[in-house]
Amino acid sequence: MAFWSTADVEPKRGFRFLVQIGNDVVWWAKNVNTPSFDVGEVEHSFLGNKYYFPGKVSWTEVALTLVDPVSPDAVFKTNEYLINSGYMIPDGTVDAGTAQAETISKLKATNTGLQSVLIQVLNADGDVIEKWNLNNPFIKSVKFGDLSYDDDELRTVELGIRYDWASCEFGIGSADHSGAKQFELGVPPAT
């Protein structure tokens, strides 16, 4: 394993990352897991044997934990994403003539809610060496931090983000790959 002893080889580090939602770099992001997927399987029995074939690809939810600063307020921003997705707080009216008819939709959630989510892995010079793009992201779950007189930790907001598929570019800041898109699963091939 002599390659670890040379100074010009460096592994990717877990603390060098940026999260971008829409046009905002979310500097208050505490941690995020990168996209992952599962491949389903189809079983086929033939003459006493079982054979397996790969099935559909399913992307798993991304978890993002934010520190809740006073400004910008992470709770406010999270609620703003939800409202921009079309969610309206019920006003208590039940009259059909005055009831709010607007509801949350995927179009609003992806165009005016989160809009886009990028996870960028950086090298020691601050260059982007890996970039994940979550396509059609929307907030699936939110857990606002707990409060306790016994705790002096920073308050956090945990977001579960669902998306249709992820695309990944490698080596953007390196001569090895020169920004080649490694894959973009879930996109129909061009005809």
Sequence and secondary structure as in RCSB ss.txt:
>XXXX:A:sequence
MAFWSTADVEPKRGFRFLVQIGNDVVWWAKNVNTPSFDVGEVEHSFLGNKYYFPGKVSWTEVALTLVDPVSPDAV
FKTNEYLINSGYMIPDGTVDAGTAQAETISKLKATNTGLQSVLIQVLNADGDVIEKWNLNNPFIKSVKFGDLSYD
DDELRTVELGIRYDWASCEFGIGSADHSGAKQFELGVPPAT
>XXXX:A:secstr
 GGGGSTT     TT EEEEETTEE TTEEEE    EEEEEEEEEETTEEEEEEEEEEE  EEEEEE  TTTTHH
HHHHHHHHHTT     S   TTTS      HHHIIIIIS  EEEEEE TTS EEEEEEEES EEEEEEE    TT
  S  EEEEEEE SEEEEEE TTSTTTTT EEEETT     
